[in-house]
Amino acid sequence: MQKNVGTVDRVIRIVAGIGITSLAFVGPQSLWFLLGLVPLATGVMGWCPPYAMLGFNTCGNCGVGTDQTKAA
């Protein structure tokens, strides 16, 4: 799993995830708070499955330079 979610995108996802998940404790207490776990998890991991399937990458250079093999 190569990271495909950039820093700004991650912060937005984490804040939105915490905000939606907080509905379990305040406001209308329904199961909709579980929806907040998705952006929270993708923000923490830095990898988004739909981004990977569609070829999106907001990470920029996250994967560049991580290859340990060097050309001779």
NUPAZA-62220 format. One line per field, with one value per atom (N, C-alpha, C): residue in three letters; atom name; x, y, z. Coordinates in steps of 0.1 Angstrom, whole numbers, plus 5000, padded with zeros to 4 digits. Layout:
BEGIN
residuo = (ALA, ...)
atomo = (CA, ...)
x = (X, ...)
y = (Y, ...)
z = (Z, ...)
END
This chain:
BEGIN
residuo = (MET, MET, MET, GLN, GLN, GLN, LYS, LYS, LYS, ASN, ASN, ASN, VAL, VAL, VAL, GLY, GLY, GLY, THR, THR, THR, VAL, VAL, VAL, ASP, ASP, ASP, ARG, ARG, ARG, VAL, VAL, VAL, ILE, ILE, ILE, ARG, ARG, ARG, ILE, ILE, ILE, VAL, VAL, VAL, ALA, ALA, ALA, GLY, GLY, GLY, ILE, ILE, ILE, GLY, GLY, GLY, ILE, ILE, ILE, THR, THR, THR, SER, SER, SER, LEU, LEU, LEU, ALA, ALA, ALA, PHE, PHE, PHE, VAL, VAL, VAL, GLY, GLY, GLY, PRO, PRO, PRO, GLN, GLN, GLN, SER, SER, SER, LEU, LEU, LEU, TRP, TRP, TRP, PHE, PHE, PHE, LEU, LEU, LEU, LEU, LEU, LEU, GLY, GLY, GLY, LEU, LEU, LEU, VAL, VAL, VAL, PRO, PRO, PRO, LEU, LEU, LEU, ALA, ALA, ALA, THR, THR, THR, GLY, GLY, GLY, VAL, VAL, VAL, MET, MET, MET, GLY, GLY, GLY, TRP, TRP, TRP, CYS, CYS, CYS, PRO, PRO, PRO, PRO, PRO, PRO, TYR, TYR, TYR, ALA, ALA, ALA, MET, MET, MET, LEU, LEU, LEU, GLY, GLY, GLY, PHE, PHE, PHE, ASN, ASN, ASN, THR, THR, THR, CYS, CYS, CYS, GLY, GLY, GLY, ASN, ASN, ASN, CYS, CYS, CYS, GLY, GLY, GLY, VAL, VAL, VAL, GLY, GLY, GLY, THR, THR, THR, ASP, ASP, ASP, GLN, GLN, GLN, THR, THR, THR, LYS, LYS, LYS, ALA, ALA, ALA, ALA, ALA, ALA)
atomo = (N, CA, C, N, CA, C, N, CA, C, N, CA, C, N, CA, C, N, CA, C, N, CA, C, N, CA, C, N, CA, C, N, CA, C, N, CA, C, N, CA, C, N, CA, C, N, CA, C, N, CA, C, N, CA, C, N, CA, C, N, CA, C, N, CA, C, N, CA, C, N, CA, C, N, CA, C, N, CA, C, N, CA, C, N, CA, C, N, CA, C, N, CA, C, N, CA, C, N, CA, C, N, CA, C, N, CA, C, N, CA, C, N, CA, C, N, CA, C, N, CA, C, N, CA, C, N, CA, C, N, CA, C, N, CA, C, N, CA, C, N, CA, C, N, CA, C, N, CA, C, N, CA, C, N, CA, C, N, CA, C, N, CA, C, N, CA, C, N, CA, C, N, CA, C, N, CA, C, N, CA, C, N, CA, C, N, CA, C, N, CA, C, N, CA, C, N, CA, C, N, CA, C, N, CA, C, N, CA, C, N, CA, C, N, CA, C, N, CA, C, N, CA, C, N, CA, C, N, CA, C, N, CA, C, N, CA, C, N, CA, C, N, CA, C, N, CA, C, N, CA, C)
x = (5008, 5000, 5009, 5009, 5017, 5008, 5012, 5004, 5000, 4987, 4982, 4973, 4974, 4966, 4976, 4976, 4986, 4982, 4991, 4990, 4977, 4974, 4962, 4950, 4950, 4938, 4937, 4948, 4947, 4942, 4946, 4941, 4926, 4921, 4907, 4899, 4904, 4898, 4897, 4908, 4908, 4899, 4899, 4890, 4875, 4872, 4858, 4854, 4863, 4861, 4858, 4866, 4863, 4850, 4847, 4835, 4823, 4823, 4811, 4810, 4822, 4822, 4817, 4819, 4815, 4800, 4793, 4778, 4773, 4782, 4779, 4777, 4783, 4782, 4774, 4773, 4765, 4756, 4745, 4736, 4727, 4723, 4714, 4722, 4718, 4726, 4720, 4725, 4721, 4734, 4732, 4743, 4751, 4747, 4753, 4768, 4770, 4784, 4794, 4790, 4799, 4805, 4798, 4803, 4815, 4817, 4829, 4842, 4840, 4852, 4859, 4852, 4859, 4869, 4865, 4875, 4886, 4882, 4892, 4902, 4898, 4908, 4917, 4911, 4919, 4929, 4925, 4933, 4945, 4942, 4953, 4963, 4957, 4966, 4973, 4967, 4973, 4971, 4962, 4959, 4944, 4939, 4925, 4922, 4915, 4912, 4906, 4896, 4890, 4901, 4909, 4920, 4929, 4932, 4941, 4934, 4921, 4914, 4913, 4911, 4910, 4923, 4934, 4946, 4949, 4942, 4944, 4955, 4962, 4973, 4974, 4970, 4972, 4984, 4992, 5004, 5016, 5016, 5028, 5040, 5050, 5062, 5064, 5053, 5054, 5061, 5058, 5064, 5078, 5082, 5095, 5106, 5116, 5128, 5127, 5116, 5115, 5120, 5123, 5128, 5143, 5145, 5158, 5168, 5164, 5173, 5178, 5191, 5197, 5202, 5201, 5206, 5221, 5228, 5242, 5248)
y = (4988, 5000, 5012, 5019, 5031, 5043, 5052, 5064, 5072, 5076, 5083, 5095, 5098, 5109, 5119, 5131, 5142, 5147, 5156, 5161, 5169, 5178, 5186, 5178, 5168, 5159, 5150, 5146, 5138, 5146, 5158, 5167, 5169, 5172, 5174, 5161, 5150, 5137, 5134, 5136, 5133, 5142, 5155, 5165, 5161, 5158, 5155, 5141, 5132, 5119, 5120, 5128, 5131, 5138, 5148, 5155, 5146, 5138, 5129, 5118, 5113, 5102, 5108, 5121, 5127, 5127, 5124, 5124, 5112, 5103, 5092, 5097, 5108, 5113, 5125, 5133, 5146, 5146, 5154, 5155, 5143, 5141, 5130, 5116, 5108, 5096, 5085, 5083, 5073, 5066, 5056, 5048, 5056, 5068, 5075, 5079, 5079, 5082, 5073, 5060, 5050, 5055, 5063, 5068, 5077, 5082, 5090, 5082, 5069, 5060, 5059, 5061, 5059, 5070, 5083, 5093, 5094, 5090, 5089, 5079, 5067, 5056, 5059, 5065, 5068, 5079, 5089, 5100, 5095, 5086, 5080, 5072, 5063, 5054, 5061, 5072, 5079, 5072, 5063, 5055, 5054, 5057, 5057, 5047, 5036, 5026, 5032, 5040, 5046, 5054, 5062, 5069, 5059, 5048, 5038, 5032, 5029, 5024, 5034, 5046, 5056, 5063, 5060, 5066, 5079, 5084, 5097, 5096, 5108, 5109, 5123, 5126, 5140, 5141, 5130, 5130, 5136, 5138, 5144, 5135, 5137, 5129, 5119, 5114, 5104, 5092, 5087, 5074, 5075, 5088, 5090, 5089, 5081, 5080, 5069, 5062, 5051, 5038, 5037, 5024, 5022, 5011, 5008, 5003, 4999, 4994, 5006, 5005, 5016, 5010, 5018, 5014, 5014, 5005, 5004, 5013)
z = (5000, 5000, 5000, 4989, 4988, 4992, 5000, 5004, 4992, 4992, 4981, 4986, 4999, 5004, 5010, 5005, 5010, 5024, 5028, 5042, 5044, 5035, 5037, 5036, 5027, 5025, 5038, 5044, 5056, 5067, 5069, 5080, 5079, 5066, 5064, 5067, 5063, 5065, 5080, 5088, 5102, 5109, 5106, 5113, 5110, 5097, 5093, 5100, 5100, 5107, 5122, 5129, 5143, 5145, 5136, 5138, 5136, 5125, 5123, 5134, 5138, 5148, 5161, 5164, 5177, 5178, 5167, 5168, 5177, 5179, 5188, 5203, 5206, 5219, 5221, 5211, 5211, 5199, 5200, 5189, 5187, 5174, 5172, 5173, 5182, 5185, 5177, 5165, 5156, 5151, 5142, 5137, 5126, 5122, 5112, 5116, 5129, 5134, 5128, 5125, 5120, 5106, 5099, 5086, 5088, 5100, 5103, 5104, 5106, 5107, 5094, 5083, 5070, 5067, 5068, 5065, 5076, 5089, 5099, 5097, 5092, 5089, 5078, 5067, 5055, 5058, 5066, 5070, 5079, 5088, 5097, 5089, 5080, 5072, 5061, 5055, 5044, 5031, 5031, 5019, 5017, 5005, 5002, 4991, 4993, 4983, 4970, 4971, 4958, 4950, 4958, 4951, 4943, 4950, 4943, 4931, 4932, 4920, 4908, 4912, 4901, 4897, 4904, 4900, 4905, 4915, 4921, 4931, 4933, 4943, 4947, 4959, 4964, 4973, 4973, 4982, 4975, 4963, 4956, 4955, 4963, 4962, 4974, 4979, 4990, 4986, 4974, 4970, 4964, 4961, 4954, 4964, 4960, 4968, 4979, 4979, 4989, 4984, 4972, 4966, 4971, 4977, 4983, 4972, 4961, 4950, 4942, 4939, 4931, 4918, 4908, 4895, 4895, 4889, 4889, 4878)
END
